[in-house]
Amino acid sequence: MKNKRVNFMTYTKLDADSIISYILSIDTLHHFFGTDTLEASEIGDGNLNYVYIVRAADHPEKALILKQAVPYLRIAGEGYPLSRDRMSYEIRSLKLYNALIPQHVPDVLYADEAMSVIVLEYLSKHIIMREGMMDAIIYPNFAAHMGQFLAQTLFKTSSLFLEGTAKRQMMAQFNNNTELCGLTETFVFTAPYMEHETNEIDPLIEAEVLALREDTAFKIAMLELKYKFMNQSDALLHGDLHTGSIMINKDETYVIDSEFAFFGPFGFDVGALIGNLAMSWVSHFERSKDSHYQGWILESIVELYETFETYFLSLWSAAEQSALIEPGFIDHKGLKQYQQNFMQNILQESIGFAGAKISRRQLGIAGVADIRGIEEPKSRARAEKMALSIGIHLVKNYRTMHLITDLTDYLRNLK
């Protein structure tokens, strides 16, 4: 039976039935399938948006992904209004990422800001990285791929590469993503460390939680990180980069879900990803108990950061002029010293932001399945306590770490 074609002139929340009518109303997508007989089903359990897979009924291998924003925070319900504009920032960032490093983001097949819809290629041979890591799957190309992704996307949207006008024009496309930045300010840097209605705290770690709420040194350090997040517009960030926003297999790595995109500090995306790797490492003391796999995770943290740093500096060396550095302003030796200090600051901020992400995931809304998915209560609590201890240490001591191996050595010594 053929599906009906309908015109969508104003915003409409789509479901599995109306999505088909929507797809058929768009000539390029109708042509992609070459048939009127389609099937749609919801997939995923995103915190913010709805995601569907649409297939040709007679050729299910022909498929695409449709993602739509609704005017509220999905994980919290309609009682938490949230502008649909977030989809516009995902559309803009994915298009920009496709221009900068197309091998690591899905193709954007169609975008409709009025309907808050983006249609993406279906990555049929890939899975969410978090799911693979929970099963202790090794991804040999992950660290190299993501190090390159971070270097390209951060360097080429910064004042180290762009002229001043170009940077400001690019920033203007993302400056109004204030609601999602506000979510991060609340749920990463603030709410988990105080009484808040959204917190999800395991009673078995209540003593640690109460102690943290009285830890002034931690809160001062967290305020410093929050201030950087709010005011440091270094480069375009993904804004929510973790193992749940990466589609992967042994050969390929794709970054998805960039609706949090905004201009922020260099270290935020780097730290967010490192923090998620560290939480996976913690979880495997209770999950697989596989020291070899945990070793691969720590090696990946080092390779990820060192690849990022190497590529970032190579891009910097190739950039002849930018908003920051005019030809003839500084000699080669002076520039090298400046670069060394610059990269040291990125490393330390990355470690601090990693600590913030780790801490927040143990106490606040939307914890990570790696740890919260551990079924045995005492086992889960052990992982939560260990992760929280790591997060607190990194937040309070990130300025004492000078190499990425300082972080991984610290983790190894916790065994």
Buried (B, 14 or more C-beta within 10 A) or exposed (E): EEBEBEEBEEBBEBEBEBBBBBBBBBEEBBEBBEBBBBBBEEEBEBBBBBBBBBBBBEEEEBBBBBBBBBEBBBEBEEEEEBBBBBBBBBBBBBBBBBEBBEEBBBBBBBBBBEBBBBBBBBBEEBBBBBBBBBEBBBBEEBBBBBBBBBBBBBBBBBBBBBEEEBBBEBBEBBEEBEBBBEBBBBBBBBBBBEEBEBBEBBEBBEEBBEEBBEBEEBBEBBEBBBEBBBEBBBBBBBBBBBBBBBBBBEEBBBBBBBBBBBBBBBBBBBBBBBBBBBBBBBBBBBBBEEEEBBEBBBEBBBBBBBBBBEBBBEBBEEBEEBBBBEEEEEEEEEBEEEBEEBBEBBBBBBBBBBBBBBBBBBBBBBBBBBBBEBEEEEBBBBBBBBBBBBBBBBBBBBEEBEEBBBBBEBBEEEE
